[in-house]
Amino acid sequence: MDLTFEKRWRDLIAKHSKHFNAGTLDLNALLFLIGVQELGQHAREFKKDEKIALMHIAICVVLLPFGYYKEVGRDADGWPHFERVKELPLLGPGEQERLMKEAVLNYFEE
C-alpha cells in the first residue's frame, strides 16, 4: 500500500468535505465539482443528463495530462468537448480507481 498516496487522498477529501460542509465527499463528488468548475458557468441545479455530461467533462480534464484526451473546443452553450487521443489501458476496478484518484489529486495539486 502506498501510504503517501493514501494520505494525499485523505487530505484532499477532508479539505473539500470541510469546504463544502457536505459530509465526506468521494471520488464521484470530486469529479462532479471538477466538471462544474471546468464548465465555468454559475452554480445552479443541473438536470440528470447535464450531471452525466459534467462527470464526462471532469474525467476528460483530469486525464488530459496523461495524454488520453484533448479538448477540441466548446459548443454554443459553452460546454467543452473532448476527443480521445489514445485508448485507456485495460485496468481492473481497483486500478481504474487508483488512476482516477491520481488524476484528481494532480488536478487539485497543480
SVG drawing of the C-alpha trace seen along z (x, -y; Angstrom):
<svg xmlns="http://www.w3.org/2000/svg" viewBox="-33 -32 37 38">
<polyline fill="none" stroke="black" stroke-width="0.4" points="0.0,0.0 1.3,-3.5 0.9,-5.4 1.9,-8.7 -0.8,-8.4 -3.4,-7.4 -2.5,-10.4 -2.7,-12.8 -6.1,-11.4 -7.5,-11.6 -6.2,-15.2 -7.9,-16.2 -11.2,-14.6 -11.0,-16.2 -10.2,-19.6 -13.1,-19.6 -15.6,-18.0 -14.9,-20.7 -15.1,-23.4 -18.5,-22.3 -19.7,-21.3 -21.3,-18.2 -20.2,-15.2 -17.4,-13.1 -17.1,-13.6 -16.0,-10.7 -14.3,-10.4 -17.6,-10.9 -18.4,-14.1 -15.0,-15.5 -15.4,-14.6 -18.8,-16.4 -17.2,-19.5 -14.4,-19.5 -17.0,-19.3 -18.9,-22.2 -15.6,-24.2 -14.5,-23.4 -17.9,-24.3 -17.3,-27.7 -21.0,-28.6 -22.7,-29.8 -23.7,-27.2 -27.2,-26.0 -29.4,-23.0 -28.3,-20.6 -30.6,-18.1 -29.6,-14.4 -28.2,-14.4 -26.2,-17.6 -24.8,-15.9 -23.6,-12.9 -22.0,-15.4 -20.3,-17.2 -18.8,-13.9 -17.6,-13.2 -16.0,-16.7 -14.2,-16.1 -12.9,-12.7 -11.6,-14.1 -10.0,-17.1 -8.2,-15.1 -6.9,-12.6 -5.6,-15.4 -2.2,-15.4 -1.9,-11.6 -2.4,-12.1 -5.7,-10.2 -7.9,-13.2 -7.6,-16.6 -10.0,-19.5 -11.4,-20.3 -13.5,-23.3 -16.7,-24.5 -20.2,-24.4 -22.6,-27.4 -23.7,-26.9 -20.1,-26.9 -19.8,-23.2 -16.3,-21.8 -15.9,-18.9 -13.1,-16.4 -11.6,-13.8 -9.9,-10.7 -6.3,-10.7 -5.3,-7.2 -7.1,-4.2 -7.3,-3.9 -5.4,-0.8 -7.4,2.2 -7.4,2.0 -9.2,3.8 -11.7,1.8 -9.1,1.1 -6.5,-0.1 -9.2,-2.3 -10.0,-3.9 -6.3,-4.5 -5.8,-6.1 -8.7,-8.4 -7.7,-9.3 -4.2,-10.1 -5.6,-12.2 -7.9,-14.1 -5.0,-14.7 -2.9,-16.0 -5.7,-18.3 -6.1,-19.9 -2.4,-20.0 -1.5,-22.0"/>
</svg>
